[in-house]
């Protein structure tokens, strides 16, 4: 995990109202945190339900995938991920086969 991603996760843990570093921004309220990459809202994390909503916002880049994987690792502890095979993206959740993902908004809740 990159330094910027560790700091992004720490901003979520600390529920910082506003944190920015380079191309990544986190904004938190009492209930949730929103993550932005280059101004695009790529994820929301809800504290009470531990639900993570992710989207690539049409940008299938290494950086987008890396930020999303850092968030997924934070929620699932490394048992889930976004992967890529032959230019196609997949979501792998615990105890489930990888499913092709087209970047649309998807909920990765724990419940």
N, C-alpha and C positions, 0 to 999 in steps of 0.2 A: 504494500500500500504506500502510495506517495505521501510526502509530508503534507501537501495541501489537503489530501483526503483525510489524513489523521486529524488535522485541524478542523476540517469540515465536520467530522463526526464529533469532535470535542465541543464544537459550537452547538450541536444538537443536544448532546448530553447536558451541557451547561444551560441550555435553553436561552442562548444569547438572542436578544431582541433583533440585532442586526450584525452580521459578520460578513466581511468580504475579503478575499485574497485573490488577486489576479483575475481570472475569468469565472470564479466561483463565488456565489453569494448564498447565505443562509439567512432566512428571516423567520423568527419564532414568535408565537403567541403562547398563551397559557395552555392551549390545547394541542398545538401542532407546530411543526417546522416545515418550511418550504425551501427547496433547493433549486437554485438557478445556475445554468451554465451558459455563458455568453448572453445573458438576459432571457434565456428560454427556461420556463418552469419545467424541470425534468423529474421532480419528485416531491412528495409530501409524506411526512411521517406523523402519525397521530399517536400521542403518548398513551392515552388510556387503553385503546384497543390494540396498540402495537401494530397498526396497519401501515403498510408502506405502499404508496401509489407511485408507479413509475411510468415514464414515457420518454422516447428518444426525441420527440418533437421534430422528427424528420431528419435528424442528424445522426447517421450511423457511423460515428467516428470512434477511434480508440479512446479519446478523452471522455466522450459520453459514456461508453461502455465501462471505462475505468471508474468514473464517478458513481455510476449505478451499481457496479459490483462492490464498491466500498460501502455503500448504503445497505445493499443486500447482506453483505457480510456482517454489518452492524446488527441487523435485525435477526438473521438466521445463524449467525456464528460460523459462517463458512460452509454451510451445507446446501447453499443455493447459489446460483450465478447466472449471468448473461454470458453466453458463449457465441462463437461465430464459426460456421463451417461453410466453405465455398460461398462467401459473401452473404449468407443468410444468418440471421440472428435467432437464437434459441434461449428460452428460459428453462432452467433446471431447478426444480423445487425438491425439497426433501421427500424421499420415498415415491417419487413420480418420474416418469420418463421425460426427457427434454421435449418441449413443445416449441414449434417454430413461432417466433414473435415478430410481428410486423411493425412494432414501435408504438402501437396504440396504447392508450392509458390502460393499465392493468393493476389490479389490487393484489398485493402479496401479503395478505393478513395472516396472522398466526392462528386464527380461530377457525 
